[in-house]
Amino acid sequence: MPKEVNQSLSTTEAAALTKKVAALTTQIEQITDDKDKRHLLYNQLGATQVKLGNDLEAIAAYEASVKDKEEFGDAYNALLNLYETQRKQAAKAKNDDDIQKWVTKTDALLDMSKRVMRSGFGY
């Protein structure tokens, strides 16, 4: 369930970011064979969703980015922060299932970082 648009944004800024989300989504859907380009577009989509206050949509975009290209960088760092934010919200709500969900996702991301370090890429 999406959050309300970031309250610090003006209506014009929110509309421009929403339009950017639509454009990026269209571009991503059209790219089937260039994972590097799609990876960059997913990063842009994730960052735009964060600006809009759509954390779950940002997580989905960043997860798609690291699925296309496992590396340290914007998506990795953003996911660590977003997962921690979601875990804290789950803890505040005393939702043990969601706490476990976000801890598990964080663990999987840390496992990915170990693979990247072992492969010598991602720097």
MARKOL-13547 format. One record per residue (C-alpha): y, z, x; residue in one letter. Coordinates in steps of 0.1 Angstrom, whole numbers, plus 5000, padded with zeros to 4 digits. Last residue first. Example, Ala and Ser with C-alpha at 12.3 -4.5 7.8 and 13.67 -1.06 7.14 Angstrom:
BEGIN
    c2    c3    c1  type
  4989  5071  5137     S
  4955  5078  5123     A
This chain:
BEGIN
    c2    c3    c1  type
  4987  4936  5342     Y
  4962  4926  5316     G
  4933  4913  5337     F
  4912  4930  5363     G
  4880  4928  5342     S
  4874  4965  5346     R
  4909  4974  5335     M
  4907  4952  5304     V
  4873  4967  5295     R
  4888  5002  5299     K
  4917  4992  5277     S
  4894  4980  5250     M
  4877  5014  5250     D
  4911  5030  5246     L
  4917  5008  5215     L
  4883  5018  5201     A
  4892  5055  5206     D
  4925  5050  5188     T
  4907  5033  5159     K
  4882  5062  5157     T
  4911  5087  5157     V
  4928  5067  5130     W
  4897  5067  5107     K
  4889  5103  5115     Q
  4923  5115  5103     I
  4919  5092  5073     D
  4887  5109  5063     D
  4901  5144  5069     D
  4930  5139  5046     N
  4951  5171  5050     K
  4982  5153  5039     A
  5000  5164  5071     K
  4969  5154  5090     A
  4968  5120  5074     A
  5005  5115  5083     Q
  4999  5126  5119     K
  4969  5101  5121     R
  4991  5073  5108     Q
  5018  5080  5133     T
  4992  5082  5161     E
  4977  5049  5150     Y
  5012  5033  5150     L
  5021  5046  5185     N
  4988  5034  5201     L
  4990  5002  5181     L
  5025  4995  5194     A
  5014  5000  5230     N
  4985  4977  5227     Y
  5005  4950  5208     A
  5034  4951  5233     D
  5013  4949  5264     G
  4979  4957  5279     F
  4955  4929  5272     E
  4927  4918  5249     E
  4937  4884  5236     K
  4928  4871  5201     D
  4915  4905  5189     K
  4945  4921  5206     V
  4968  4900  5184     S
  4947  4905  5152     A
  4950  4942  5157     E
  4988  4938  5162     Y
  4991  4920  5129     A
  4970  4944  5109     A
  4988  4974  5125     I
  5022  4958  5115     A
  5009  4954  5079     E
  5000  4991  5079     L
  5033  5001  5093     D
  5055  4982  5069     N
  5089  4998  5078     G
  5107  4965  5079     L
  5113  4968  5116     K
  5076  4976  5121     V
  5067  4944  5101     Q
  5089  4924  5125     T
  5073  4938  5155     A
  5038  4930  5141     G
  5048  4895  5132     L
  5062  4889  5167     Q
  5030  4902  5183     N
  5010  4880  5159     Y
  5030  4850  5170     L
  5023  4858  5207     L
  4985  4861  5200     H
  4986  4828  5180     R
  5001  4811  5210     K
  4974  4824  5233     D
  4947  4818  5208     K
  4955  4781  5206     D
  4927  4765  5184     D
  4934  4774  5148     T
  4972  4775  5145     I
  4985  4766  5110     Q
  4978  4800  5095     E
  4998  4816  5124     I
  5028  4794  5117     Q
  5027  4802  5080     T
  5026  4839  5087     T
  5054  4836  5112     L
  5076  4819  5086     A
  5068  4844  5058     A
  5075  4874  5082     V
  5108  4857  5092     K
  5118  4855  5056     K
  5111  4892  5051     T
  5132  4899  5083     L
  5161  4879  5069     A
  5158  4896  5035     A
  5157  4930  5052     A
  5188  4922  5073     E
  5207  4910  5043     T
  5198  4940  5022     T
  5210  4962  5050     S
  5183  4980  5071     L
  5184  5018  5076     S
  5162  5023  5045     Q
  5132  5005  5060     N
  5117  4986  5031     V
  5095  5008  5009     E
  5060  5013  5022     K
  5033  4989  5016     P
  5000  5000  5000     M
